[in-house]
Amino acid sequence: MPKKIVFEGKTEYLQVLDENGAVDKTLEPKLDENLLRKIYENMVRARVFDRKAISLQRQGRCYTYVPTEGQEGAQVGSALALQKADFGVPSFRENAVYLARGVSMEQLFLYWMGNEEGSRMPADQNNLPVAIPVGSQVPHAVGIAWAMKLKKEKAAAITYFGDGATSEGEVHEGMNFAGVFQVPCIFFCQNNQYAISTPITKQTHAQTIAQKALAYGFEGLQVDGNDVLAVYAATKAALEKAYSGKGPTLIEAITYRMQAHTTSDDPKKYRSDEEVEYWKKKDPLTRFQVYLKGKRLWDEEYEKKVQEAATREVEDAVRKAEAYKPNPEDMFTYLNAELTQDLKEQMQEMKKSMEG
């Protein structure tokens, strides 16, 4: 019996810099020197922050931490493509996104040290706080993007999630809604190969995560997530499409989590040292170093300055975060614009107790 083809689709892959830092001139985005340096310096800042946070956790100076190392290219490349009016809706691993968008290291350390003040995003920055429940932030981003469309704003929302989140209902509900209403939303999946200990091969039988967008009626694109130029270019293109009313995009960034899922995890139980060594050769920072060196924008002296500046920033942020004295009243006042009567009474009771 003859078959009628009712749909044909394809998923493209983008890489600008290969693993050795060689650039495809036909795909290279035209970025000025200041932006190229800003990209690199933010990647370094994120890695220095990350390693310090792990060290603090091991010393008992902060709580369970979610490492970023290895994913700086995906996070910084996408974050710096955004304009200020765009909304960032992260999950729990986007430390580099927050830093690149202007959130201070002190703010992030407060969060990882368990201080609720760390969740209070600066009023002049369009960032939602960390979302711990897997996939729960995706509908929030879609709602923000829908509001932008209704208000006819030239802006978009971008939401970050991992490969494991694509098995959660909220992610698919969000993408379906976004496709139906053609909202200006970018779904940015950092496929770092593992959802804790579950490998991507057990997460989906599909060849790519990006192709899942086709079922919802919009474009899905796979990029080399350790190639910061490819990520930047893909995000820029998705943003321009969103601004012009052409709807959402799913970007699947192929990357790797170099450290543990969290500081409570032991990755040696489910992945080999050989696998980790393989991915080290794809490091987004060293790859971009080679590219910058070819443009005469990187040398050992520059590297020393960048590392020293990042280290000073981190150490200063730790001092400030550890010196911060929270107000006990915050447990009552931080959530509600106006306190209910029972909360007022509880707060007064607390005050009297503290006064002895």
N, C-alpha and C positions, 0 to 999 in steps of 0.2 A: 504494500500500500504506500503510495507516495506521501511524503511528509512535507508539510508547509512550515517554513522557517518564520517564526513570528518575532524573534529577537536575536540580534548578534551584538556582542560587545567585546571590548578589549581593555586591558589594563596595561598602562605604560610604566616604564621604569626610568628614573632620572639619576644620572651620576655625572657630575662636572669634574670633580677631582678623583682620580683613582687612588688606590691604597698607597701608592708611592708619592702622591702629591702632584702628579702630572695633570695638567689641565686640558680639557677639551675646549679649544678656543671658540668653537661654533656654539657652545652652550654657556660659556663664561659670562656671568652677569657683570655689567659695567658699574662697578662700585668704586667710589673715590677712596683715596688713601686713608682718610680719617675714619671712614666706616669700616674698612678692612682692619685697621688697628683696634677699633672699638670692639669688633667681633672677637678678635683674638684675646684682647685683654679681659673681656667678660668671660670667656671660656676659662682662662687662667684663674680669675677670681673665683669662679664656681668650683674649680677643682681644689684650690687652696682652702676655701670654706668647707668643702666636703670632707677633706682629710682632717681638718681641725675638729669638725663636729664628731667624727668617728672617735678621735682621740679623747674628746671630752666625755663621750658616752662611756668609753672604757674606763675612765677615771671616776665615773659616778657623778659627773658634773652636768650631765643632761640625760634625758630619758631616751627611750628607743628611737633610733634615727634611721631615716630612709636614704641610703646613699644615691648619688647622682653620677659618680665617675663612669666615664665611657659614653654618656648620653649628652655631653655638653654641646656637641655639634647640632643635634636635633633640637635641643632646647633654646640655645642662644640664637641659632639661625632663624628659627621661627619667631622668637620673641622680638628680635630686632627688625623684623620685617613689618611689625605692627605699627600703627600710628597710635597716638595717645588716646584717641577717642574709642579705639577698639577695646573690647572687654576680654580679659584673660580669665579662663575658668579652669584652674589646674586640678590635679588629683593630689597625691601626697609625695611625689618624687620630683616636682618641678622647682627645686631650689634655684637652678640656673635661670629659669624663666623669671622668677621673682626678682633675682638680682639684676638681670638685664633690663627689666622694666622699671627699675628704680627703687624697689623695696630694699631697705637697709639691712646689712648683715645683723645689726643689733636686733632688729625686728624678728628676723628668722631665728636667731639664737634664743630669743625670748620664747618663741613658739616651741622649739625643740627642748627647751628647759622646762616646759610644762606651764608656762605663764600665759594666761588667757589674753593678756595684752598683745601677745604675738599674733593673734588672729584678727586684730583690729587693723585692717588695711588702710593706708593713708587715703584721706578723702580725695586727694587730687590724682589718684591713680585708679584706673578701672581694673581692679583685680579682686576676685573673690578669694576668701581664705581657703586654706587647705581642706580638701574633702577626703576623709578617710574611707568611708564606705565605697567599695569598688563600683564604679560606673554611675554613682548617684549624682555626680555633677553634670552629666551630659544633658538631661532635661533642663537643668538650670540655664545652661548656655543657649539651648534652643529657645527657651522663653525670653532670654535677653535679646537674642537676635530677632525674634518675632516682634518684640517691642520696638526695636530699631527700625524694622521695616514699616510698622504701622506709623511711626513718628517721622518716616521719610528721612532718617539720618544716614549720612554717608559713612557708615561704620559697620563693623562686623564683630562677632564673638568667635573666639577660638577656645576649644576645650581639649584638654589633654587626658589621655588614658592609655593603659597598657594593653598588650595582646590578650591578657586574661579577662579584661573588662568586656571584650567582645562576646563573651559567653553570658553576659548579664543582660537581662531584659531591658533595663533602662537605656542601654546604648542603642538597641535596635528600635525601641519606641521613639527615642529622640531623633534618630536618623530618618525614620519613616515620617514623622511629623515635619521635620525640616524639608524633606523632599516634597511632601504634599503642598506645603505652604511656601516653598522656595525661599526660605529665610537665609539671611547672610551669616551662615555659620560654617566654621572650619572644624572638622573632626580630625584631630591630630593624634594618631595612634603611634605610640613609641613601642614598636615590636622589638623588645629586648630579649626575645627568645624564651623567656620563662615567666610564668605566673607563679611566683614563689618557686616550687620545685616541679611544676607541670610544664613540660616543654611545648613549644608551639605545635609540634607534630601531633600532640594529644589534645590540643586546644581546638583545632579545626581541621577538617578534611579538605578545605578549599586550598587552592594553590597559593593564594594571597588573601590577606585581609582586605586590601584595597578593592578587590572585585566585588565585595559585598555591597558597595555603594550602588552598583548597577541595579540591584534589586529595588532600590528606593528611588531610582530615577535621576541620579546625579553622578558626577564624575568621581572616580576613585583613582588615585595615583600612588605608585610605590616609588620611594626615593631611597638613596643611600643615606641613612640617617647619620653616618659618621662623616659625611661630606657636607660641611656647613654651607658651602656655596649652593649646592643642590637644594638643601632644605630652605635656604633663604629665597631662592628663585621660585621654588614650588609654592611657598607660602605667599609670596608677593603676587603670583599669578592667581592663586585662589582668592586673595583679598580683592584684587581688581575685579574679578568675576562677581564676588559678593557685593561690592560697592555699586556695580552697574545693574544690579537686580537679577543676576543670572543664577542665584541660588547657592546651595552649599557645595562643599568638596570634602572628600575623605582623603587624607594623606597618611599613608602607612610608611613610617620611617624605620628602615631596617637598621637596628643598632644592637648594642650588647651591654648588659649590666655587668661591669667589671667586679664590683664588690657583692656582698651579700644582699639578699632582698631587703632585709633590715638588719640592724645590729643584733637581733635575736635569732638570726638564721645562720645555718652552717651549710654553705653551698657545696662544700666538698662531698656531701652526702649524695648529691644528684648530678654533678657535672665534673668532668675531668680537668686536670691541670693542662693537658694538651689542648683542650678546647679553649681555655682561658688564654693560653699563649698564642693561639691562632688569632684570637680577636685583638690581642695587644698590638699586633702588626697593623691593625686597622684604626688605631687610636686617632680620634678626630683632631687632637691638638698637634701631634707630631706631623700629621698630614698637612695641616694648614700652615705649620711652620715652614715646610718645604715650599709651599706655594708663595708665602710672603717673602721668603729668602730669594726666590726667583725674581721677585719684584723689587728687591733691595729694601724691603720694609722690615726685615728681621735679621738680627745678628745677636751674638752672645751678650753684648753690652745692653741691647734693648731687652733681651730676655731677663737679664739680671734686674733691671729697673722694674719690669712688670711684676716679677716674682716678689721683689722687696716691697713694692707698693701694696700688692695683694696681702702679703703677710702682715704689714703694718695695719691695714684696714681690718683684717680678721682679729688680730690681737686687741685692737682698740674696741672692736665690737663685743668681744668676749668680756672685757673689763666692764663695759657699760651694762651689758646684760646681767652679769653676775652682781653688779652693784644696785640693780633696780629693786626698789622696795614696793611691792604691790599694795594697793589700798584694799583692806579686807571688805570694804563696801562694794568693791567691784563684783563680788559674787551675786549681789542683788541688782546692781545698776547696769551691768554691761549688756544685758539681753533686751530689756524692755525700755521703750522710750519714756513710759510713765509707769511707776510702780503700782502694783495692786495693793489694796489695803493690808492683806495678810503679809506681803513682802515688806511693807513699811514697818509693820509691827515687829517682824522678825529682825529687821535691821536695827531698830531701836533697842531691841532686847540684846542683840550682839554688842552694841555700843556700851550699854550699861554693864554688861559682863566684862568687857575689855577695860572699863574704868574702874573695875574692882568693887 
